[in-house]
Amino acid sequence: MNFELQYLHRIALLTSILGIVAFISDFGYSQSTEFQQLLDGFYFVALGIGVISTIARYFDRTHIFKRKVFVFDLLSVCFTLWTYYHYLFVGVPFRTDLLLENSIWVKIAVVLSFIRELSAARFNFKRTFLNPAQLFVASFFILIFLGAFLLQLPNATYTGISFTNALFTSTSAVSVTGLSVVDTGTYFTEFGQIIIMSLIQLGGLGILTFSSYFAYFFKGGTSYENQLVLSDMTNSKKMGEVFSTLKNIILITFGIELFSSIFIFSSLKVADFHSQYERIFFAVFHSVSAFCNAGFSTISAGLYDDGFKYNYFLQLAVIFTFVLGGLGFPIVTNIINYLKYQAKKFLFSNRLKRDHRPWVLNLNSRITLITTISITAVAFVAFYFLEYNNTLAEHHGFGKMVTALFGATTPRTAGFNSIDTAAMLFPTTMMVFLLMWIGASPASTGGGIKTSTFAIATLNILSLAKGKTRIEVFRREIADISVRRAFATISLSLIVIGFGIIFISFFDNEKSLIDIAFECFSAYSTVGLSLGITPNLSSASKLILVIVMFVGRVSMLTLVIAVFKKIKHKNYRYPTEEMTIN
C-alpha cells in the first residue's frame, strides 16, 4: 500500500471517530440551531471521506478481495450516494439544516462507516504486553467507565444522575446483572435506555467478540498473535476454529434475539402501549435483556406489573430466551449440530449408515443439559408447592405452573421477576440463594459458578463415596485440570461473596443479614434479583456491589490468572503425600 492511500485511510479513520463523537454529542446534549447545522454538515463530510476511502481500497493491489465485504461496501457507498442525491436534487435547494426526512439513517450510516474504518485498521494483541486474561478484564473495565460517562449525558436521564449511580448502572448492564439503584423505565430517557441495551449486548457477548469478528470480516485474515489470544477467549480447541466460533456466536445471538423479539411483540397487547414503536422497542429491549440474562426491564415493577404478570405467553417467551442464553454458545451450537444430524439420519437413513457418529452430542453438552434439566425440575416442583398459597395464590391452573417455572428458572442469572421477590417464604429464599450461586452454563451470557462446576463437584462426591480415584461419566474420565478449576471457582466465589457481605454489613449495619447476603449472591452471580435494599444502600456499599458484579462477570479465577505470571512446566515431580482432610 502506497503512502497516499495509507494517509487517506488514516484521515478516514480519524474522521469516522470524530463522527461518533458528533453522534454522541448530537444525542447526548441539547444543541443550538447553529451547532446542530454544523453537526449535520459534518456527518456528510465524514460519509464522503468514508466513501472515497472505501473506493480507494479497491485500487490498492495489496487489497484482499472478498465477495461479502464487496457487497457491504457496495451497499454502503450506494446508500451514501443516494443520500447526497436526495439532498442536492430532491430536497429543497439551499436548505440550511442538511437533514433528510429521517436523519437517523444518516447517523446509522456514520456508525457503519466507523465500524468499517476501525475494522480495517491494523491492531495487534501483544501477548508480551497483555495476556488474554488481562485483555479480557481490561475490555470490560473500559466498557463500564465508557457506559458510565454516556449515562451521565444530559439527554440520557430526565433529572440527571450521580457518578456513583451511573457507574453502578453501567456495571450492572455490562456485567448483565440487572440490579438497579434507579428505575430504568422512568429515570432514563429513550436514549438512556438504548445506551443500557447496548451495554447489555456488548457486555453479554464481550466487546472483543464484536471487534475481532468485524476486523476478520473486513480484512480477511489476522495475525497469528491475535488468533492465539482469541482462541484463549473463545475456548476454541483449534486455531482454525477461532473465527468460525466468533461467527457462530454472532449469528446465534442475533438470530435468537430476532425470533424472541417477534414472540414477545406478538404476546403484547396494543392497549398497553401508546404507539407501535413503543411496542417494538419493548420487545427488542426485553429480548436483548433476556438472552444476555441481564434482567433489566423498562417496566417499573418488572414482569410483576399488573399489565404483564398474567401474560403467560410473554413469560414463556422470556423463559425460552434466557434459558438459551444461559446454556452457552458451545452447547447451543452442539445441539444445533445434533438436531441437524438426527434430521439427516431420519430423512436419509440409508445414506448415513456408514456415517454413524455416536458422539455428536459431546460430553460438555450432555453434562450441562442433564444438570440444567435436573436443577430446573427440582426447583420447579419445590417452588410450586412452597409458594402455592403465597406468591402463586393469585394465579390459577396453567398460569400457576408458568409462574412457578419462571420463578424456578430466573434465579439462575436471568433476574426477571414475575412475583414479589421480597414476599417469598424463607425456604424459597434459601433455594433461590443456591440457584443464584449455581448460575448458568459455561461460555454463556450468565454468571454464577456454572452448572458444569456444580456437576463436577457432585460427581466428585459420588466418586469419593464409591472409593474411586477418578471421576468417570459416560465412559469418559474428567480431566484433573477441570476438577481443580471447578473447586478453585467454588472457593473463590465464596471468598468474594463473603467479603462483600462483611463490607456491606459494616457500611449499612441497619440492613438485615439475609437481605445483604441476597444482594451479594445476586451481584456475584450476575442475577439481578433483589429484596429491595439496593437503591437505599450507601455509596460505599454500592461501590462494593460494583466490585462484586465486575468480579462475578469476569470471574475471580480470571482475575487471579491475570495477576499472576504463568510458570513454565518443569521436568520433575516432588514426592506425593496425602493431607488429612477429616
C-alpha positions in Angstrom: 0.0 0.0 0.0 1.5 3.4 -1.0 1.9 6.3 1.3 -1.0 8.3 -0.2 -3.6 5.5 0.4 -2.3 5.0 3.9 -2.7 8.7 4.6 -6.2 8.7 3.2 -7.3 5.7 5.3 -5.9 7.3 8.4 -7.8 10.5 7.7 -11.0 8.4 7.1 -10.5 6.6 10.4 -9.9 9.8 12.3 -13.0 11.4 10.6 -15.2 8.4 11.4 -14.1 8.6 15.1 -15.0 12.3 15.1 -18.3 11.3 13.5 -19.0 9.0 16.5 -18.1 11.9 18.9 -20.5 14.1 16.9 -23.1 11.3 17.1 -22.8 11.1 20.9 -22.9 14.9 21.2 -26.0 15.1 19.0 -28.0 12.6 21.1 -26.5 13.4 24.5 -26.8 17.1 24.6 -29.4 19.7 23.5 -28.0 21.6 20.6 -28.4 25.2 19.5 -29.7 25.6 15.9 -26.3 26.8 14.6 -24.3 23.9 16.3 -26.9 21.4 15.1 -26.4 22.6 11.5 -22.6 22.2 12.0 -23.0 18.6 13.2 -25.4 17.7 10.3 -22.9 19.1 7.8 -20.0 17.2 9.4 -22.0 13.9 9.0 -22.0 14.4 5.3 -18.3 15.3 5.2 -17.5 12.1 7.2 -19.6 10.0 5.0 -18.0 11.5 1.9 -14.4 10.8 3.1 -15.6 7.3 4.1 -16.8 6.6 0.5 -13.6 7.8 -1.0 -11.6 5.7 1.4 -13.7 2.6 0.6 -13.5 3.0 -3.2 -9.7 3.6 -2.9 -9.2 0.3 -1.3 -10.2 -1.5 -4.5 -7.5 0.4 -6.4 -4.8 -1.0 -4.0 -3.1 -4.1 -5.4 -2.5 -5.5 -1.9 -6.2 -5.4 -1.1 -7.7 -8.8 -0.5 -10.9 -9.1 -2.5 -13.8 -10.7 -0.5 -17.2 -11.0 -2.0 -19.1 -10.4 1.3 -17.0 -7.3 2.0 -17.6 -6.1 -1.5 -21.3 -6.4 -1.1 -21.2 -4.5 2.2 -19.1 -1.7 0.6 -21.2 -1.5 -2.5 -24.4 -1.1 -0.4 -22.9 1.4 1.9 -21.5 3.5 -1.0 -24.8 3.4 -2.9 -26.7 4.4 0.3 -24.3 7.4 0.8 -24.6 8.5 -2.8 -28.4 8.2 -2.6 -28.2 10.5 0.4 -26.3 13.1 -1.4 -28.6 12.8 -4.4 -31.6 13.3 -2.2 -30.1 16.4 -0.7 -28.8 18.0 -3.9 -31.6 17.2 -6.4 -34.7 16.1 -4.5 -34.7 18.2 -1.3 -35.3 21.9 -1.1 -32.4 23.9 -2.6 -30.2 25.8 -0.2 -31.6 24.0 2.8 -29.8 25.1 6.0 -30.3 22.0 8.2 -28.9 19.4 5.8 -31.4 16.9 7.2 -33.3 14.2 5.3 -36.8 13.3 6.2 -35.4 10.8 8.7 -32.0 11.8 9.8 -31.5 8.7 11.9 -30.5 6.9 8.7 -27.6 9.3 8.1 -26.4 8.7 11.7 -26.6 5.0 11.2 -24.5 5.4 8.1 -21.9 7.3 10.2 -21.8 4.4 12.7 -21.4 1.8 9.9 -18.6 3.9 8.4 -16.9 4.0 11.8 -17.2 0.2 12.1 -15.8 -0.2 8.5 -12.8 2.0 9.1 -12.0 0.8 12.6 -12.2 -2.9 11.4 -9.9 -2.2 8.5 -7.2 -0.7 10.8 -4.4 -3.0 11.9 -4.3 -3.7 15.6 -2.4 -6.5 17.2 -2.9 -8.0 20.7 0.6 -8.2 22.1 0.8 -11.1 24.5 4.1 -9.6 25.8 2.1 -6.6 27.0 -1.3 -8.0 27.9 -2.1 -11.7 28.3 -5.6 -12.9 27.2 -7.0 -12.7 30.8 -5.7 -9.1 31.3 -7.1 -8.1 27.9 -10.4 -9.6 28.7 -10.6 -7.8 32.1 -9.4 -4.5 30.6 -12.1 -4.6 27.9 -14.9 -4.9 30.5 -13.2 -2.2 32.7 -13.1 0.3 29.8 -16.6 -0.5 28.6 -18.0 0.1 32.1 -16.4 3.5 32.5 -17.4 4.5 29.0 -21.0 3.4 29.8 -21.0 5.5 33.0 -19.9 8.5 31.0 -22.6 8.0 28.4 -25.3 7.6 31.1 -24.3 10.9 32.6 -25.0 12.8 29.4 -27.9 15.3 30.0 -30.2 13.7 27.5 -29.7 10.1 28.9 -31.8 10.9 32.0 -34.7 13.2 32.9 -33.3 14.7 36.1 -29.5 13.8 35.9 -27.7 11.1 37.7 -24.7 10.9 40.1 -21.5 9.3 39.0 -21.9 6.5 41.6 -25.4 5.6 40.3 -24.2 5.9 36.7 -21.2 3.6 37.4 -23.5 1.2 39.2 -26.0 1.1 36.4 -23.2 0.7 33.8 -21.5 -2.1 35.7 -24.9 -3.8 36.2 -25.6 -3.6 32.4 -22.1 -4.6 31.2 -21.9 -7.5 33.8 -25.5 -8.4 32.7 -26.6 -8.4 36.3 -29.8 -6.3 36.4 -29.5 -4.8 39.9 -30.8 -1.2 39.8 -30.4 1.8 42.0 -32.8 3.8 39.9 -35.9 2.8 37.9 -34.8 2.1 34.4 -38.3 2.8 32.9 -38.9 6.2 34.4 -35.5 7.5 35.3 -33.8 7.1 31.9 -34.9 8.6 28.6 -35.3 6.5 25.5 -31.7 7.5 24.6 -30.5 6.3 28.1 -32.4 3.0 27.7 -30.7 2.5 24.3 -27.3 3.0 26.0 -28.2 0.4 28.6 -29.4 -2.0 26.0 -26.2 -1.5 24.0 -24.1 -2.1 27.2 -26.1 -5.3 27.9 -25.4 -6.6 24.4 -21.7 -5.7 24.4 -21.3 -6.9 27.9 -23.2 -10.2 27.4 -21.0 -11.2 24.4 -17.9 -9.3 25.1 -16.8 -6.2 23.2 -13.7 -8.2 21.9 -16.1 -10.7 20.2 -17.6 -8.0 18.1 -14.4 -6.1 17.3 -12.5 -9.2 16.5 -15.1 -10.7 14.2 -15.7 -7.4 12.3 -11.9 -7.0 11.9 -11.6 -10.5 10.5 -14.6 -10.0 8.3 -13.3 -6.9 6.6 -9.6 -7.7 6.5 -10.0 -11.4 5.5 -7.3 -12.5 8.0 -5.5 -11.7 11.1 -2.1 -12.2 12.7 -1.1 -15.5 14.5 -0.7 -13.4 17.7 -4.3 -12.3 17.5 -5.5 -15.8 16.9 -3.7 -17.1 20.0 -5.4 -14.5 22.1 -8.8 -15.1 20.7 -8.5 -18.9 20.9 -8.0 -18.5 24.7 -11.0 -16.2 25.0 -13.4 -18.4 22.9 -12.1 -21.7 24.2 -11.5 -22.9 20.7 -9.7 -26.2 20.5 -8.1 -25.4 17.1 -6.7 -22.2 15.8 -8.7 -22.5 12.6 -12.0 -22.6 14.6 -11.5 -19.2 16.2 -13.4 -17.1 13.7 -15.9 -19.7 12.9 -16.7 -19.7 16.6 -17.0 -15.9 16.6 -19.3 -16.1 13.6 -21.5 -18.7 15.3 -21.7 -16.6 18.5 -22.8 -13.5 16.4 -25.3 -15.5 14.3 -26.8 -17.4 17.3 -27.1 -14.2 19.3 -28.9 -12.1 16.8 -30.9 -15.0 15.4 -32.4 -15.9 18.8 -32.9 -12.3 19.8 -34.8 -11.7 16.5 -37.1 -14.6 17.0 -37.5 -13.7 20.7 -38.5 -10.1 19.7 -41.1 -11.4 17.4 -42.6 -13.7 20.0 -42.6 -11.0 22.7 -44.1 -8.5 20.3 -46.9 -10.9 19.3 -47.7 -11.5 23.0 -48.1 -7.8 23.9 -51.5 -6.1 24.0 -51.8 -3.0 21.8 -53.7 -1.2 24.6 -50.7 -1.3 26.9 -48.6 0.9 24.6 -49.0 4.4 23.3 -47.6 3.6 19.8 -46.4 0.8 17.6 -42.8 2.0 18.0 -43.0 1.8 21.8 -44.3 -1.8 21.5 -41.4 -2.7 19.1 -38.9 -1.1 21.4 -40.2 -3.0 24.4 -39.9 -6.3 22.5 -36.4 -5.6 21.3 -35.2 -4.3 24.7 -36.5 -7.3 26.6 -35.3 -9.8 24.0 -31.7 -8.5 24.4 -32.0 -8.3 28.1 -33.4 -11.8 28.3 -30.9 -13.5 26.0 -28.0 -11.8 27.8 -29.5 -12.8 31.1 -29.4 -9.2 32.2 -32.8 -8.8 33.9 -33.2 -5.1 33.0 -36.8 -4.0 32.2 -38.4 -0.8 31.1 -41.3 -1.6 33.4 -41.0 -0.2 37.0 -42.3 -3.5 38.6 -40.7 -5.7 36.0 -42.9 -8.5 34.7 -44.8 -8.4 38.0 -46.5 -5.3 36.7 -50.3 -5.6 36.6 -50.4 -5.4 32.8 -47.9 -8.2 32.4 -47.9 -10.7 35.3 -50.9 -12.5 33.8 -49.4 -12.5 30.3 -48.2 -16.2 30.4 -47.2 -16.3 26.7 -44.8 -13.4 27.3 -43.3 -15.2 30.3 -42.8 -18.4 28.3 -41.1 -16.3 25.5 -38.8 -14.7 28.1 -38.0 -18.1 29.7 -37.2 -19.6 26.3 -34.9 -16.7 25.6 -32.9 -16.6 28.8 -32.6 -20.4 29.1 -31.0 -20.5 25.6 -28.7 -17.6 26.5 -27.8 -19.4 29.7 -26.9 -22.7 28.1 -23.8 -21.3 26.5 -22.8 -20.9 22.8 -20.8 -24.1 22.5 -23.8 -26.1 23.9 -26.3 -24.3 21.6 -24.1 -24.9 18.6 -23.6 -28.6 19.6 -27.4 -29.0 20.0 -28.0 -27.5 16.6 -25.4 -29.9 15.0 -27.1 -32.8 16.8 -30.5 -31.8 15.6 -29.2 -31.5 12.0 -27.6 -34.9 12.3 -30.8 -36.5 13.6 -32.8 -34.8 10.8 -30.5 -36.1 8.1 -30.5 -39.5 9.7 -34.3 -39.6 9.6 -34.6 -38.3 6.0 -31.6 -40.1 4.6 -31.3 -43.2 6.8 -29.8 -45.4 4.1 -27.0 -42.9 3.2 -26.0 -42.2 6.8 -25.5 -45.8 7.9 -21.8 -45.6 7.0 -21.6 -42.1 8.6 -22.7 -43.1 12.1 -21.4 -40.7 14.7 -22.1 -41.8 18.3 -20.7 -38.6 20.0 -22.4 -35.8 18.1 -23.7 -34.6 21.4 -20.4 -34.2 23.3 -19.6 -34.7 27.0 -19.9 -31.0 27.8 -23.4 -30.8 26.3 -24.6 -33.9 28.0 -23.4 -32.9 31.5 -24.7 -29.3 31.0 -28.1 -30.4 29.7 -28.7 -33.1 32.4 -27.6 -30.7 35.1 -29.7 -27.8 33.8 -32.8 -30.0 33.4 -32.4 -31.7 36.8 -31.9 -28.4 38.7 -34.8 -26.8 36.8 -37.2 -29.7 37.5 -36.3 -29.9 41.2 -36.6 -26.1 41.6 -39.9 -26.0 39.7 -41.5 -28.7 41.9 -40.2 -27.0 45.1 -41.2 -23.5 44.0 -44.7 -24.7 43.0 -45.5 -26.4 46.3 -43.7 -23.9 48.6 -45.3 -20.8 47.0 -48.7 -22.4 46.1 -50.6 -20.4 48.6 -48.2 -17.5 48.8 -46.9 -15.6 45.8 -48.6 -18.1 43.4 -52.0 -17.6 45.1 -53.2 -15.0 42.6 -52.6 -17.4 39.6 -54.7 -20.4 38.7 -54.1 -23.6 36.7 -51.8 -23.1 33.8 -50.8 -19.7 35.0 -49.7 -21.0 38.3 -47.4 -23.6 36.6 -45.9 -21.0 34.2 -45.2 -18.5 37.0 -43.6 -21.4 39.1 -41.5 -22.3 36.1 -40.5 -18.7 35.7 -39.6 -18.4 39.4 -37.5 -21.6 39.2 -35.5 -20.6 36.2 -35.0 -16.9 36.6 -32.7 -17.1 39.7 -30.1 -18.9 37.5 -28.8 -15.4 36.4 -31.8 -14.2 34.4 -33.0 -11.7 37.1 -36.5 -11.0 35.8 -39.3 -11.2 38.3 -42.9 -12.2 37.8 -43.7 -12.3 41.5 -42.9 -10.1 44.5 -39.4 -11.5 45.4 -39.4 -9.9 48.8 -42.7 -11.8 49.7 -41.2 -15.3 49.1 -41.2 -17.7 52.0 -37.9 -18.3 53.9 -37.4 -21.8 52.4 -37.9 -20.5 48.9 -35.5 -17.7 49.5 -32.9 -20.2 50.6 -33.5 -22.2 47.5 -33.1 -19.1 45.4 -29.7 -18.5 47.1 -28.5 -21.9 45.9 -29.9 -21.4 42.4 -28.3 -18.0 42.1 -24.9 -19.4 43.2 -25.0 -22.2 40.7 -25.9 -19.9 37.9 -25.9 -20.6 34.2 -23.7 -22.8 32.0 -20.1 -22.0 30.9 -19.3 -19.8 27.9 -22.8 -18.3 28.2 -24.1 -14.8 29.0 -24.9 -15.9 32.5 -22.9 -15.9 35.7 -22.6 -18.0 38.9 -20.1 -20.8 39.5 -21.7 -22.5 36.4 -23.6 -25.8 36.1 -20.6 -27.7 34.9 -18.7 -26.7 38.1 -21.7 -27.8 40.3 -21.9 -31.1 38.3 -18.1 -31.8 38.7 -18.4 -31.1 42.4 -21.4 -33.5 42.7 -19.7 -36.2 40.6 -16.5 -35.9 42.8 -18.6 -36.5 45.9 -20.1 -39.6 44.4 -16.7 -40.9 43.2 -15.2 -40.4 46.7 -18.3 -42.2 48.2 -17.7 -45.2 45.9 -13.9 -45.2 46.7 -12.9 -44.2 43.2 -9.7 -42.1 42.5 -11.1 -40.7 39.2 -14.3 -39.0 38.1 -15.8 -41.1 35.4 -19.1 -40.4 33.5 -20.5 -41.5 30.1 -17.4 -43.8 29.6 -15.2 -40.7 29.9 -12.8 -39.5 32.6 -13.0 -35.9 33.7 -9.6 -34.2 33.3 -7.8 -33.4 36.5 -7.4 -29.7 35.5 -11.2 -29.4 35.1 -11.7 -30.7 38.7 -9.1 -28.3 40.0 -10.7 -25.3 38.1 -14.1 -26.3 39.5 -13.0 -26.3 43.1 -10.9 -23.1 42.7 -14.0 -21.4 41.2 -16.2 -22.6 44.2 -13.6 -21.4 46.8 -13.0 -18.0 45.1 -16.8 -17.3 44.7 -17.4 -17.9 48.4 -14.5 -15.7 49.3 -15.7 -12.8 47.2 -19.3 -13.1 48.3 -18.2 -13.4 51.9 -16.1 -10.2 51.8 -18.9 -8.4 50.0 -21.3 -9.3 52.9 -18.8 -8.3 55.5 -18.1 -4.8 54.0 -21.8 -4.0 53.2 -22.7 -5.1 56.8 -20.1 -2.6 58.0 -21.3 0.3 55.9 -25.0 -0.4 56.2 -25.3 -2.2 59.6 -29.0 -1.4 59.9 -29.9 -3.8 57.0 -30.7 -7.4 57.8 -28.0 -10.0 57.1 -30.3 -12.1 54.8 -31.1 -9.0 52.7 -27.4 -8.1 52.3 -26.4 -11.7 51.6 -29.2 -12.0 48.9 -27.9 -8.8 47.1 -24.3 -10.1 47.2 -25.2 -13.5 45.9 -27.3 -11.8 43.2 -24.4 -9.4 42.3 -21.7 -12.1 42.1 -23.8 -14.5 40.1 -25.0 -11.5 37.9 -28.6 -12.4 38.6 -30.3 -9.1 39.3 -33.0 -10.3 41.7 -33.3 -8.1 44.8 -35.1 -8.0 48.1 -35.4 -4.2 47.5 -32.5 -2.8 49.5 -30.1 -1.9 46.7 -31.5 1.6 45.9 -31.2 2.5 49.6 -27.6 1.4 50.2 -24.9 3.9 50.9 -22.5 5.0 48.2 -19.7 2.8 49.8 -22.0 -0.3 49.7 -23.0 0.5 46.1 -19.3 0.6 45.2 -18.8 -2.8 46.9 -21.6 -4.3 44.8 -20.0 -2.7 41.7 -16.8 -4.6 42.5 -18.7 -7.8 43.2 -20.6 -7.6 40.0 -17.5 -6.9 38.0 -15.6 -9.8 39.6 -18.6 -12.1 39.1 -18.8 -11.2 35.4 -15.1 -11.7 34.6 -14.7 -14.4 37.3 -12.3 -14.3 40.2 -10.3 -17.1 38.6 -9.7 -15.0 35.5 -8.5 -12.1 37.7 -6.1 -14.3 39.5 -4.7 -15.6 36.2 -4.4 -12.0 35.0 -2.4 -11.0 38.1 0.0 -14.0 38.4 2.6 -14.8 35.8 2.5 -18.2 34.3 5.3 -20.6 35.3 6.7 -23.0 32.7 6.3 -26.6 33.4 9.4 -28.3 34.8 10.6 -31.8 34.0 10.4 -33.0 37.6 7.8 -34.0 40.2 8.1 -33.9 44.0 7.1 -36.9 46.2 3.3 -37.2 46.7 1.8 -37.1 50.2 -1.8 -37.1 51.3 -3.2 -34.4 53.6 -5.6 -35.0 56.5 -9.0 -33.7 55.5 -11.5 -35.1 58.0 
